[in-house]
Amino acid sequence: MLANSVAVRIQAAANIVDANGALIENFYHPGLAVGSSTNPTCCPNSPLNGSWYTPADNGSMCNSFFSLRARNKVPPSFLATLQNNLLSNMLVDQSVTRQYAGDIWGTYYQYPSFGPQSCSKSNRTEDNDFRYQSWYVNTVSPKKKNIVVIIDESSSMQFYAPKYKSRMAAAKEAAKTVVNTLSARDWAGVVAFSNEVRTPKGCFGDKIAQANSRNKKVFNDFIDAIIPIRTV
């Protein structure tokens, strides 16, 4: 009985996601990632709002544009239509507490809004661009990925790189971005090399590991600790 009840609720949430996707594709354009959550505390790393405990404003939807091109892609009548549809979903199924969507051009929608900072201009930075978040990447690329991230740690990596303090800083940011977009369905490994090859300690040297939260922390800690070393 319990399993059947859970299955019904999961299917109801999936139906809402599918309906949102169909609406957005019809009124907007293809290429969108659409998702929803039924647990208000399940997602501490919100793309644009770090506090999921802020009271929701069920009367409003917030949206944010990460580029001028994204803003120009939105049809004038689309926002009101989408907001009405998302509100209707919540009225039909009260277990759905938030819905969100993002597209390849960098437009983000969140319903309901969680205060004035949910999608504010101050939050629209490269650091929280949802297109680098795992929920978006794994929606538009749902197949299992096997990835090995390789980082040069030779002395040349200490030199300047445009927009970064060094080549190493740029490499670390890129490597961690890849790691953080992975989900538990993916498998990954991290390798640093100069004269020799290094991998994280433990069982991570011989094979790739599941990209769950614990292993991704191991990968990121290993990446953070890499420094350019003198080569012979």
C-alpha positions, 0 to 999 in steps of 0.5 A: 500500500505504501509503495503504491501511494509513493508511486502515485505521488511520484507519477503526479509530480512527473506529470506536472514536470511533463506538462510544464515542459510542453507548455514552455516548448509551445509558448517559448522554444525547444531546448529547455530543462524543466524540473520541480521539487516536492520537498521545501528543504531538499535543495540547499544549493538553489541556483539563485536563492541560497535560503530555501527557508524564506517564506514563499510568495505564492502570488508571484514568479521570478525570472532572471536573464543571464544575457541580453540574448536570453531576455530577447528570446522571451515572448511578451505574453509568455511570462503571465501564461507560465505563471498562471500554469505553475500556480494552477499546478500547485492548486491541483497538487499541494505537495508541489512546493516549487517549480523551476525551468531554465533554457540554453540561452540563460533564462531562469524561472522560479515559482513561487518567488522567495522574496526580492532576492530570489532572482534579483540582478545582484544574483545574476553572476557567473558563479550562480548561472544555473547552466552550470548546476547539476539539475540543469546539466543532468536534465539536458544530458540525462545519459550516464557519463564516465569522466576523467578530469586531468589537470597539469600541475607543472610549474608553468601553471603558475603563470598568468591567465586572462581573467585569473590569477594564474593558469592553475586558478583557471584550471581548478575552476574548470575542473570543479565546475565539471565535477559539480555538474555530475550526478550520482548516476555518473562516474568520474576520476581526477588526475594531476600530472607533471613528472608523475601522475597523482590521484586522490588517496584511497581507492580512487587511483585505479578506477573511476568512482560514483559521483555521489556527494561524498566522492565529489567532495574528495575530488574537489578537495584534491583539486583545491590542494593542487599547486604548481610544482617544479619539474625536472 
